[in-house]
């Protein structure tokens, strides 16, 4: 079972926002791309971008008949060290009661238009 959004990269590169296989749901590579403009939302706020991303991940899981309580692992890729606290705060606000296993990697970048 798959879930798609209007994110332009999904169509361009041929992937789904999330995929459910058996009891597992995967929602990798989620960004804060605005589906209407194709540009990153809140480019000056890692915190607000992270809130958008976690909301989209939760939405994807729910569309595939899961709930946020089913989220067991999160990988966060942050471009700048100084943004780690803001992204961590967004994780806690979005999934704090779930307490998923988490990894935050600094220095990575997603594809850019």
C-alpha atoms as a printed R data frame, in Angstrom:
    type eleno elety resid chain resno      x      y       z
1   ATOM     1    CA   UNK     A     1  0.000  0.000   0.000
2   ATOM     2    CA   UNK     A     2  1.405  3.424  -0.908
3   ATOM     3    CA   UNK     A     3  0.614  7.041  -0.099
4   ATOM     4    CA   UNK     A     4  1.436  9.915  -2.443
5   ATOM     5    CA   UNK     A     5  1.260 13.685  -2.063
6   ATOM     6    CA   UNK     A     6  1.596 16.502  -4.552
7   ATOM     7    CA   UNK     A     7  5.282 16.956  -3.730
8   ATOM     8    CA   UNK     A     8  6.884 17.515  -7.164
9   ATOM     9    CA   UNK     A     9  9.837 15.207  -6.442
10  ATOM    10    CA   UNK     A    10  7.596 12.172  -5.953
11  ATOM    11    CA   UNK     A    11  6.433 12.308  -9.558
12  ATOM    12    CA   UNK     A    12  9.789 13.435 -10.957
13  ATOM    13    CA   UNK     A    13 11.778 10.645  -9.299
14  ATOM    14    CA   UNK     A    14  9.054  7.973  -9.098
15  ATOM    15    CA   UNK     A    15  8.665  7.350  -5.384
16  ATOM    16    CA   UNK     A    16  5.918  7.386  -2.750
17  ATOM    17    CA   UNK     A    17  5.701  9.608   0.316
18  ATOM    18    CA   UNK     A    18  5.123  6.494   2.399
19  ATOM    19    CA   UNK     A    19  4.826  2.751   1.855
20  ATOM    20    CA   UNK     A    20  3.225  0.120   4.040
21  ATOM    21    CA   UNK     A    21  4.496 -3.465   3.742
22  ATOM    22    CA   UNK     A    22  2.850 -5.855   6.154
23  ATOM    23    CA   UNK     A    23  3.014 -4.426   9.650
24  ATOM    24    CA   UNK     A    24  5.654 -1.816   8.744
25  ATOM    25    CA   UNK     A    25  5.236  1.681   7.315
26  ATOM    26    CA   UNK     A    26  8.150  3.661   5.877
27  ATOM    27    CA   UNK     A    27  8.103  7.432   5.348
28  ATOM    28    CA   UNK     A    28 11.696  8.309   4.409
29  ATOM    29    CA   UNK     A    29 13.130 11.523   3.056
30  ATOM    30    CA   UNK     A    30 10.318 13.806   4.177
31  ATOM    31    CA   UNK     A    31 11.038 17.498   3.692
32  ATOM    32    CA   UNK     A    32  9.169 20.768   4.133
33  ATOM    33    CA   UNK     A    33  8.700 21.306   0.384
34  ATOM    34    CA   UNK     A    34  5.557 23.303  -0.380
35  ATOM    35    CA   UNK     A    35  3.643 21.186  -2.936
36  ATOM    36    CA   UNK     A    36  2.280 24.282  -4.670
37  ATOM    37    CA   UNK     A    37  5.555 26.173  -5.134
38  ATOM    38    CA   UNK     A    38  8.093 23.337  -5.015
39  ATOM    39    CA   UNK     A    39 10.232 25.353  -2.582
40  ATOM    40    CA   UNK     A    40 11.169 24.756   1.051
41  ATOM    41    CA   UNK     A    41  8.710 26.228   3.522
42  ATOM    42    CA   UNK     A    42 10.193 28.463   6.235
43  ATOM    43    CA   UNK     A    43 13.745 28.529   4.787
44  ATOM    44    CA   UNK     A    44 15.015 30.560   7.762
45  ATOM    45    CA   UNK     A    45 13.576 28.318  10.496
46  ATOM    46    CA   UNK     A    46 14.770 24.757  11.033
47  ATOM    47    CA   UNK     A    47 12.252 24.490  13.868
48  ATOM    48    CA   UNK     A    48  9.244 25.372  11.706
49  ATOM    49    CA   UNK     A    49 10.514 23.156   8.874
50  ATOM    50    CA   UNK     A    50 10.817 20.259  11.311
51  ATOM    51    CA   UNK     A    51  7.270 20.814  12.593
52  ATOM    52    CA   UNK     A    52  5.990 20.643   8.992
53  ATOM    53    CA   UNK     A    53  8.029 17.489   8.375
54  ATOM    54    CA   UNK     A    54  6.855 15.663  11.504
55  ATOM    55    CA   UNK     A    55  3.255 16.622  10.736
56  ATOM    56    CA   UNK     A    56  3.646 15.183   7.208
57  ATOM    57    CA   UNK     A    57  5.178 11.975   8.564
58  ATOM    58    CA   UNK     A    58  2.300 11.533  11.028
59  ATOM    59    CA   UNK     A    59 -0.202 12.281   8.247
60  ATOM    60    CA   UNK     A    60  1.465  9.705   5.967
61  ATOM    61    CA   UNK     A    61  1.374  7.006   8.634
62  ATOM    62    CA   UNK     A    62 -2.278  7.767   9.371
63  ATOM    63    CA   UNK     A    63 -3.178  7.576   5.660
64  ATOM    64    CA   UNK     A    64 -1.755  4.053   5.679
65  ATOM    65    CA   UNK     A    65 -3.947  3.007   8.633
66  ATOM    66    CA   UNK     A    66 -1.392  3.646  11.359
67  ATOM    67    CA   UNK     A    67 -1.071  6.209  14.110
68  ATOM    68    CA   UNK     A    68  1.754  8.338  15.437
69  ATOM    69    CA   UNK     A    69  2.127  5.830  18.269
70  ATOM    70    CA   UNK     A    70  3.301  3.339  15.609
71  ATOM    71    CA   UNK     A    71  6.353  5.467  14.774
72  ATOM    72    CA   UNK     A    72  9.307  3.549  16.179
73  ATOM    73    CA   UNK     A    73 12.323  5.246  14.571
74  ATOM    74    CA   UNK     A    74 13.161  8.699  13.248
75  ATOM    75    CA   UNK     A    75 16.269  9.783  11.327
76  ATOM    76    CA   UNK     A    76 16.858 13.511  11.114
77  ATOM    77    CA   UNK     A    77 19.324 15.068   8.687
78  ATOM    78    CA   UNK     A    78 20.255 18.619   9.656
79  ATOM    79    CA   UNK     A    79 22.519 20.809   7.544
80  ATOM    80    CA   UNK     A    80 23.844 23.065  10.331
81  ATOM    81    CA   UNK     A    81 24.975 22.170  13.866
82  ATOM    82    CA   UNK     A    82 23.277 25.267  15.280
83  ATOM    83    CA   UNK     A    83 19.876 23.932  14.126
84  ATOM    84    CA   UNK     A    84 20.045 20.676  16.080
85  ATOM    85    CA   UNK     A    85 18.416 22.049  19.236
86  ATOM    86    CA   UNK     A    86 15.502 23.500  17.240
87  ATOM    87    CA   UNK     A    87 14.950 20.257  15.339
88  ATOM    88    CA   UNK     A    88 15.156 18.250  18.560
89  ATOM    89    CA   UNK     A    89 12.587 20.561  20.149
90  ATOM    90    CA   UNK     A    90 10.241 20.041  17.187
91  ATOM    91    CA   UNK     A    91 10.687 16.263  17.520
92  ATOM    92    CA   UNK     A    92  9.796 16.386  21.206
93  ATOM    93    CA   UNK     A    93  6.746 18.590  20.573
94  ATOM    94    CA   UNK     A    94  5.538 16.387  17.699
95  ATOM    95    CA   UNK     A    95  6.370 12.884  18.960
96  ATOM    96    CA   UNK     A    96  7.529 13.351  22.548
97  ATOM    97    CA   UNK     A    97  4.858 11.150  24.044
98  ATOM    98    CA   UNK     A    98  5.784  8.395  21.559
99  ATOM    99    CA   UNK     A    99  9.530  8.583  22.300
100 ATOM   100    CA   UNK     A   100 10.760  6.888  19.107
101 ATOM   101    CA   UNK     A   101 14.345  5.766  18.709
102 ATOM   102    CA   UNK     A   102 16.075  8.668  16.978
103 ATOM   103    CA   UNK     A   103 19.265  9.625  15.177
104 ATOM   104    CA   UNK     A   104 20.252 13.148  14.144
105 ATOM   105    CA   UNK     A   105 22.973 13.527  11.515
106 ATOM   106    CA   UNK     A   106 24.565 16.923  10.872
107 ATOM   107    CA   UNK     A   107 25.936 18.055   7.515
108 ATOM   108    CA   UNK     A   108 23.633 16.214   5.110
109 ATOM   109    CA   UNK     A   109 21.623 17.891   2.351
110 ATOM   110    CA   UNK     A   110 18.644 16.869   0.223
111 ATOM   111    CA   UNK     A   111 18.474 17.445  -3.498
112 ATOM   112    CA   UNK     A   112 17.827 21.066  -4.444
113 ATOM   113    CA   UNK     A   113 15.884 22.345  -7.457
